[in-house]
Amino acid sequence: MITTIYICDRCKHKQKGHHTPRQMWEIALVYDTPTLSYTHSPLAVRQKQMWCRTCMEEFLILPSTQKPKPPPPPEPPTLEDIIRELIIHTVEEIQS
């Protein structure tokens, strides 16, 4: 039996086979200008890298599969805030 192990060129994460939850992606820089095309250059083939899904998500190339963290709960008012509100409320009642 032959086992293929893929290694992320960025973070060195290892994964067996192609059909695992953490997929590998081939990344290459491609650009095209009126006078120069990197796509047809022999360097384009040599500059490809394999990246894991985590690295792809970190660089925002793929959408994140992690659920967003819930916002932190609001902080409870301090004793000073409660006293200040009571004083303001009392003063407003007296002035009305």
C-alpha positions as CSV (number, residue, x, y, z in Angstrom):
1,M,0.0,0.0,0.0
2,I,1.3,3.5,-0.9
3,T,0.5,6.3,1.4
4,T,0.8,9.9,0.2
5,I,1.6,12.5,2.9
6,Y,1.0,16.2,2.0
7,I,3.0,18.9,3.9
8,C,1.9,22.5,4.0
9,D,4.8,24.6,2.7
10,R,3.9,27.4,5.1
11,C,3.2,25.8,8.5
12,K,4.6,22.3,7.9
13,H,1.2,20.7,8.8
14,K,1.2,17.0,7.6
15,Q,-1.9,15.2,6.2
16,K,-2.4,11.9,4.6
17,G,-4.3,11.6,1.4
18,H,-6.5,14.1,-0.4
19,H,-9.9,13.4,1.1
20,T,-9.4,14.4,4.7
21,P,-11.3,17.3,6.5
22,R,-8.2,19.5,6.4
23,Q,-7.6,19.9,2.7
24,M,-4.5,21.0,0.9
25,W,-4.5,23.8,-1.7
26,E,-2.0,24.7,-4.4
27,I,-1.1,28.4,-4.3
28,A,0.8,30.2,-7.1
29,L,1.3,33.9,-7.9
30,V,0.1,34.8,-11.4
31,Y,0.1,38.2,-13.0
32,D,-0.3,39.5,-16.5
33,T,0.8,42.9,-17.9
34,P,0.8,44.1,-21.6
35,T,4.6,43.5,-21.8
36,L,5.1,40.6,-19.4
37,S,3.1,37.6,-18.4
38,Y,4.2,35.6,-15.4
39,T,1.6,32.9,-16.2
40,H,3.7,31.6,-19.1
41,S,7.0,31.9,-17.4
42,P,8.9,28.8,-16.5
43,L,9.2,30.3,-13.0
44,A,5.4,30.1,-12.6
45,V,5.5,26.3,-12.4
46,R,8.4,26.3,-9.8
47,Q,6.8,28.9,-7.5
48,K,3.7,26.8,-6.6
49,Q,3.2,25.9,-2.9
50,M,0.9,23.6,-1.0
51,W,-1.0,25.3,1.8
52,C,-3.3,23.7,4.4
53,R,-6.9,25.0,5.0
54,T,-5.8,26.7,8.2
55,C,-3.2,28.8,6.4
56,M,-5.7,29.6,3.6
57,E,-8.2,30.8,6.1
58,E,-5.6,32.8,8.0
59,F,-4.7,34.8,4.8
60,L,-8.5,35.2,4.1
61,I,-8.2,33.3,0.8
62,L,-10.9,30.9,1.9
63,P,-13.9,31.7,4.2
64,S,-13.4,30.7,7.8
65,T,-15.0,27.4,8.9
66,Q,-14.8,28.4,12.6
67,K,-17.8,29.9,14.2
68,P,-17.3,33.6,15.2
69,K,-16.8,34.2,18.9
70,P,-19.8,35.7,20.6
71,P,-19.4,39.3,21.7
72,P,-18.4,39.7,25.4
73,P,-21.3,40.4,27.7
74,P,-21.7,44.0,28.8
75,E,-20.0,44.9,32.0
76,P,-22.3,45.4,35.0
77,P,-22.5,49.0,36.2
78,T,-20.2,49.9,39.1
79,L,-21.4,51.2,42.4
80,E,-20.4,54.7,41.4
81,D,-22.4,54.5,38.2
82,I,-25.5,53.4,40.1
83,I,-25.1,56.2,42.7
84,R,-24.5,58.7,39.9
85,E,-27.8,57.6,38.1
86,L,-29.7,57.8,41.4
87,I,-28.5,61.3,42.0
88,I,-29.2,62.5,38.4
89,H,-32.7,60.9,38.6
90,T,-33.4,62.6,42.0
91,V,-32.2,66.0,40.8
92,E,-34.3,65.8,37.7
93,E,-37.4,64.9,39.8
94,I,-36.8,67.9,42.1
95,Q,-36.3,70.3,39.2
96,S,-39.5,69.1,37.5
